């Protein structure tokens, strides 16, 4: 059992706080924060800002002033995830720590990525560094649940999202026209924030045809996830917003039509003899996408539920809207609400599988 002090807990908490600054910009890498402390004073700190750029440990070392560089050999580095031990777009962080002669390192959790998975810890210990692991590990894993799910289960973390009326419907019966407005203006902003935190977003054929969504984050400042649409028979018109060429879009189909779309639209042919959702997930894994947001419609959402192929369901309830009949909301069986909160008048419930 590793021994940690209350002071260690304070600085690991700071690492987790720093790491959250990278939310929505580090994938496929995890969010990581690092703090360097000498004699009760923080002399450096940093976080992983975006994929392909310097890791948290590097940014923490770079932040140390010239006057404090000599203190590195007397310091403790705190980091929310095991320092990497492999060459990717950046050199191994464990080698930087060794070269800086930092004598003690406290790590919140090991890295489940097979390229690391204890390798960074072992290398630092072999160099004589006192490495302690496991402080606030549950919080650290929860922070990077997309990353850990990808590397543990070999699939993206899957979020299901829908809004429903007080009497359990997600839309009216219609073949055209404006969709039923269940979300409020404020809760729509929250949805766009949620989109920006996922690598990809998926809708079904009917949703694309009837709603003509753009699937952007126009109500939030953040990255746009890769837009995905299921269209088994390739019947969707090329005039939809999803196919306007302004953003990359992937269409999953059994029937590729080479000349149908312009630039920025990729048609991925799935095997009709295999499971559709499994084919989509396999493709996302090949793209190294850690997270998927499924926005509907009801049939597509229910398909993920029936396959137990999801991690969290985010359901928005409008307590004042009753319509009597319409498209039934998806059904979650044997699942207990794990968290709920009010968002601009509507209730948001989170269900964990």
Secondary structure, DSSP 8 states (H G I E B T S, - for coil): -----HHHHHHHHHHHHHHGGGTTTSTTS---EEEEEETTEEEEEEE--STTS--HHHHHHHTS-GGGGGGGGG-EEEESS----S-SSS--HHHHHHHTT--EEEES----STTTTTHHHHHHHHTT-EEEE-TTHHHHHHHTHHHHHHHHHSS-EEEEEEEEETTSEEE---SSS-----S-HHHHHHHHHHHHTSSEEEE-HHHHHHH------TTSSS---EEEEE-TT--S-TTSGGGSSSS-EEEEESS--TTS--TTEEEEE--TTS-HHHHHHHHHHHTT--EEEEEE-HHHHHHHHHTT--SEEEEEEETT---SSSEE-----S--EEEEEEETTEEEEEEE-
